[in-house]
């Protein structure tokens, strides 16, 4: 697997950083890959659009920042407006269906969306929307294996909430898998 | 000696460089930290404050950096291993006490997570602008050791090494991190306690009457006692004799300062640490340190792909500087390229050692982010023109 650059964006409180953290932890601890995560610090990290930047690779990671992300997971309209122009041509764009209206969607990216908030609400906690998105991203990319992601979820969420988070992960994963099977282009990052 | 298992979180973690530094300190046996939290080093003391109650450590959030840097020295003379943690503006305030630690031979660790300066500069963004300050910031002549990690894993490993060196040579040791490495999250593997070597200061336990606090053997490093052990000790920043008492004579000054310099100089070969790749037969060698050693790699690969013979020498310990090795290299290569996140500091050392024997090219950067590999690549190419 070559160097993959992932940007996860949303607004503060959605668990943007945590989902990036779990993805990186899955890759580097449970999948024996290399992962480097950089968070946005400073005023931009406090309110408005916040983001986690992650690099996942089979090789040691040298340059630590993302240059042209090939995978983007966006959970808010502002994050979509701000970040989606950075997505590399041919990149995979994953959005929260009800929170992001994909105006002027670029023709050169592959877009998939999921009503993650609604799914999370059906599970009883809107809070787990980020884990639904994580399951969705796990299914629609080859960044990390399903078991690795599940293991990382288990050790990263508050004790006592594991089952709820597993359920959220599985819902997102299943939803993503169905879209993946229907997708015309079969190669994924 | 090995680490005390109580402080060692054995396993594979996904943590940032700041937290890894805290874990390294705890594994090394540090049980006293005083600090005045400042971005981007805050996470170090945050984790220390959270973890210390479980390992019997004491963390104090002090009124400022001046107080922090002297509190740790009190703790050391009370028998603890201690460190303080800061960034540029706080590091500036600590300069006086770095000199005091050097003069009183108090083993302690100063962590500086560098951000772009001068003054308050860019609090949340990286730089490597404190490298000369670490070496020369306090007045007078003295020697210190400075270590520069380039990953969270090294923040763990090298913080242990920093404590070990400070205990062995009784000097302040600087952990010169930067914002990028401090806030970057990567895998950090913490081995079991029996795999972690920990060095403790030499302790004097001979007869009380013949104890001389600053008497040394051939290694020039005195043995320590701690306050309360019943030995007569006097610790002062004034020039002192072997007993530790002030001695305002030219001969005492000459003897003491010479030894403070020599105790590092005679051990330089043991202390210097650098990593080389493809240096033999190279036309150009890139000399880098810290985060810049990572941004240099894509540039070096690009140059190699174009057929250039490029090697890489990465300084892990920057002070003392590996003069001997740079002199050797300068006689063999056509040029040395020195990228650093400052306007040119370590390049002066390289130039001094190269002494005109090869071309030396600086790749400066005012900080705020890291180098673009293409800028380092351009410097590699340029360095060969006219050689």
Interface residues (C-beta under 8 A of the other chain):
Chain A: X21 X24 X25 X28 X29 X34 X35 X36 X37 X38 X39 X41 X42 X61 X62 X63 X64 X65
Chain B: X12 X13 X14 X39 X40 X123 X124 X125 X179 X180 X183 X184 X185 X186 X187 X291 X294 X295 X297 X298 X369 X370 X373
